[in-house]
Amino acid sequence: MRIISLLFLSLIFSLYVSENKTIPHNFSEVEIEILFEDSISIRALDIYKDTLVGFGHNKGYGFLDLTTKEVFLADFEKDIFAKDNNWVAEQRAVVFKDNSFFSLGIGSPARLRKIEIKEKKEKIVYTETHEKVFYDAIAFWNLEEGIAMGDPTDSCLSIVITRDRGETWKKVSCKDLPPTVAGEAAFAASNGNISIIADKTWVISGGMKSRVFFSPDKGKTWKVFNTPIIQGKETTGAYSIDFYDDKTGVIFGGDYTSPKSNTKNKAITNDGGKTWELVSDGTGTGYKSCVQYVPNGGGKEIVALGFTGISISNDFGNTWQNISKEGFYTLRFINDSVAIAAGKNRVARLIFK
């Protein structure tokens, strides 16, 4: 019995180590394989079971099969719902959850679609009409519960939440959210405004004020924390946020109208977002629209990209290498060395080496 118990404990330990392993990759270059080219612009993507890429583009949404490289494009100019005079088709917030794909339009009327992948059925699960409506990002905590965020239409960020697998969505009242200041909004640059670890959620704002909105309980309660990121103009602030674990996070941005500026455009936290410290301030890379931790990198390895190219840090963001001049808007990792990136006119596979 003692031997069996020891073997059982050894197995549990080995499984724990394998699930929480840290691998020093020290990447210094990237190989880029173009998978799809078209005239569309893509600022949001997600990956389903490592084989299917779903993306939002300036005319609708689409899918790319990574095995066959077949592409399907939903063009909302031909959509039965697109009968409004002020219809805005651009989709900049997408996510897979279970066997469903969600795609959210940026402007009024903002429509959130739920697409059943296997049945190929589509339905509208949320609609919002307002002159200021502009949605930026979407994510899920689990199979049942998800969140989308956007610019303020009132005195707070727009936060909508589902608790029933995305069938219905309800907007959170401003009385339950920290108030925004004049000119504080967000950038729909990469579907990178939300980061989730377990029940914890971080949402980044930008513009005249760039702060981190934090919920410890899946959107039930909220706090807000200041950041040292450049702010004070409509085009300044953090454009993307990512957390490696519930303590270690990074924000990245700058000013896209001054893309070479590398001052106050990147910061890290080691206390769950309560405080932020500038890194590589005045050195390294400038403006980027998307930042992601390298899986299994222990929080040391970070990739940031934008229309200015691809950069990587192997030391918690303290120094950066510019490893490609190829421009993209957004990326998501498949594993700890392969990611899918998208941008103007294309989707590509990135292999880090």
Phi, psi and omega in degrees: 000320179298319180296317180298318180296317180295319178296321179296314179297322179296320179295315179300317180298316182294323177294319179297316180296317183294327181281343183238029184287149174242126183241119176283106183273318182054049180297144178223001178205167180218137174260131185246122177245115179286126182258332186202135177228139181200185181268006184271164176245129187241124180238005179211137175209159172214165186234131183253115176050034175064007186234342184231125177260126171252138183217154174255136181228180189286358176234001181158222177227170181202170178227144176231119176280116183289341180277312184261345185065019173287145183234137172239129179242125171269117182254111186286351174293341178248011186280142182293338180277346189273063182247359181281144179297328182253030180298133174242117189273341191296133181246117181237013178220114181221154177198144169268142170213120186057236180257023181240152176237132181247135180224126188240128179282153187279326192237178187283131355281124180283122181242133176256120180259141171246119183247119175281117190296311185289318182278345182058040178255142182233140175212155176274123182250350177202138177223137176222129179242120179193143183298337182258359185295134180198104184267145192242327188201159179213146179201166178235146172276322184201192182295330185269323195242134180215170184217143169231150181227154179204183180295159178294138166254346178228233184257016181210167173300150174279117178235122175240141188227142172245146175235013185223047176066027176083011179285322177225150181228142181232135179280134180285134179292146179297337178291345180254008182231151173298140180289149173268165175258167181302129178085001177272126181212223178202166181249123177274063190261335186201012189057033185249021183276348183238136170229138183232132170231111183056238181272352186272144185223135175237132179234131183256141175246171180203181182103229179295335176220137179235107185228169177248120176265129189235134172235125179275353193224048176057044172085010179279320177229155186221147169231169178224140182235142178284158175229158177270007181297148178305135182205173179116353175231162179298333186259003183255157175131188176277131180260340185206148179224145175211145176241136176276318172216190187283001175246324190261118181218166181219143170236148185214145178179241183126229179217111185293342177279351175225066193294340180278345181292126181246024179264128177054041181244002180209140183207156180233161173230147174237011180230034176076020175098000180292319178229150182229143181236129176297141175234151179047042184285119182082002176227174177071207189275157179268217186307136170220150183261347183215136176228138180215138172287144173287126179303140178065016181270004177071015182083356180278328191255124186225137175247134175230139179216165178190191179293349179272353180127191185242133179230156181219145173239137177248012184218052176064024177089003183288324175227154184226144172248131172274109189257353176199145176267359180291129186267136174218165179258328189209157174207158172219141181278142169270315175215196187278007174221354183235132178224161172251131179237154179216159181191217181286114173075006187198160170234140183219155171264128177253126178244112183273139184226000000 
